[in-house]
Amino acid sequence: MNIKEKPFKEIVEKISMFEKRLISHGLHGHENIDELLLSYSKKSEITKDLEKAKAEVKKAKSLLQMADLKCMKRVLRRMGYCTSTDVIEVKGIVFAKYIYQYFTVDTF
């Protein structure tokens, strides 16, 4: 070709370097490469399914926590520690701090 431009020569050197790396790789010319690729694709699909399942579990936990939060708000409203717009009053804050200290001290 006899091209003497520096960027072209650099690209040709990079290509040859990558070809050498490709040939020296352990899987190059491996007799079971198709089976290995198939098992890798199955593994990646299983990994994607696992991530989806984890996301669903996280969403379900969030919904359960929201239901618990609604119940807690209702109890605070009935006890008078919370207004009808779900704003915690000062006595509710004191009560919550007391309960938190009670459960953290007595449970350990």
N, C-alpha and C positions, 0 to 999 in steps of 0.2 A: 504494500500500500504506500509506503514511503511518506507517511504523514508525519510532520515534524512539529506540530503544535503541542505545547506543553500540556494543556488540559486533556487533550485526547490521549496522550501517552499515559497520563495519570489514571485515566479511566480504564485503559487497557491493562495497566498493572494491577488495578483493583480487581478487574474481572479475572485475571489469571490467579491472583491471590485467593479469591473466593472459590475458584475451581479447584485449587489445591486443597483448600479446607474441606470442600465437599467430598473429594476423593479420599482424603485421610480420615473422614468421619467413620465411626465404628459401624454404622448401619449401611454404609455404602456397599452395595453388592451382597447384602445379607440375604440368605435364601428364604427366610420367613418374613420378609418385609411387608408383604400383603397382610399376613395374619397380625403382625404387630400394629400396622396402621388401623386395621379393623378393631382390634382390642382397644387401641387408643381412642378411636371415635366412640366406642361404647362407653369407655370411661368418662369421656367429656360429656356425653349425654346424661349419664348417671349423675355427674357432678352438677349439671344444670338442673336436673330434677330435684336434687338435694337442696340446692339454693332456693328453688321455688317452694319446696316444702317448708324450709326454714322461714321464708317470708310469710307463708300462710300461718304458721304457728305464732310468729310474732304479731301478726294482725289479730289472731284470735285472742292472744293474751292482752293485747291493747283493748279489744272490745270487752273482755272480762273486767279489766281495770276500770274502764269507763262505767260499767254497770255498778261496780263496787263504789266508785266515786259518787254516783247518783244516790246510792243508798246512804253513804256517809253524809252527803249534803242534806238529805231528808231528815236524818237523825239530828244533825246540828240545828236545822230549822225548828224541829219539834221541841228541842231542848232550849231554844231561845238563844243559841250562840251564833246564829246566822240570820241575816235578814231574808226577806222574800226574794231579793235579787241576788242571793248567794254571796253577799259580802259578809265576811267574818267580822264580828264585833270584837271589842277589846277583851271581854270576858271569854269569848271563844278562843282567842289566841292564847290567853293564860291557861285555859283548860287544856288546849292541845299541847302546850309545853309541859304541863304537869303530867299528862298521860304519857307523853314521850319519855320523860324522865322516869316515870313509874315503871314502864315496860322495859326500858333499857337497863335499869338498876336491878330489878327483880328477876329478870330472865337469865342473867349471867351469874 
